[in-house]
Amino acid sequence: MAEWSKAPDSSSGLRERAWVQIPLLTLFFFYFCTFHIFICHFSKYLQTS
């Protein structure tokens, strides 16, 4: 009968970390892009007034 290792599965830890990091990176990228577009687009109007 095979004995199972008592050590936690390292692949499950990586999956859980990716499950948290990917949405956070996506949100960060989304907010960074919208902020950058907002600044670039509206800076023209702010300079003319």
N, C-alpha and C positions, 0 to 999 in steps of 0.2 A: 504494500500500500504506500503510495507516494505521500510524502510529508510536504505541507505547504509552508512557505517561508513566512516568518512572523513580520518581516519588514513590509512597510506599506508599499503599495504598487506605485512606482515612480511615474508611470505613464498617466495614472489617474490624477496625480498632482499637477502634471503639466496641462492636462485637459482642463482642470478646474481653473488654473491660472489663466489660460488662454480664454476661457469662457468669461472671465472678468475683464481681462485686459483689452480684448478686441472691441467690445462695446465702448469702453472708456476712450480708447484711441479714436474710434469712429466719431464719438461725440466731440472730442477735442478737435479733430480735424474739421468737422462740420462747423463748429463755432469759430474756429480760426479763419476758415474760408469766408464765412458770412461777414465776420468782422472786417476782414481785409477788403472784401468787395464793398462793404458799406463805406469804409474810409476812402477807398480809391474813387468810388462813384460820387460821393457827396462832397469830396474835397473841392471839386470844381465849383459847386454851388456856394460853398463856404468862402472861397477866395473871391468870387465875383461880388458878393454882397458887402 
